[in-house]
Amino acid sequence: MSYEQDVILARDGDRDAFVRLIRHHEGSLYRVAKGMLDLEADSMDAIQEAIVKAYSSITKLREAKFIVAQEVKTVFFNF
C-alpha cells in the first residue's frame, strides 16, 4: 500500500493505516523531540502527545505530504 493511500485510509478512520504512517515517521519524530528536549522521558511524552494530536486532527489533513510537518509542528509547539 502506498503512503498516499495510507493517508486517505487514515483520514477515513483506518487505525492500521495511521499506525503505518506513524511508524514511517517515528525516526524523524524522535530526532526532533530529542534535539529539543534533554530528557528521554520528555522526548517520549512529546512524541506521544504529537501522535494523539495528529490522530485527532488527521481528518482535517488536506495533502499527504503535510503529515510529517503536522507531527513535527505538534512536537515543537508542545514543549
PyMOL commands that set and color helices and strands:
alter all, ss='L'
color gray80, all
select helices_A, chain A and resi 3-11+15-36+40-60+64-78
alter helices_A, ss='H'
color red, helices_A
deselect
rebuild
show_as cartoon
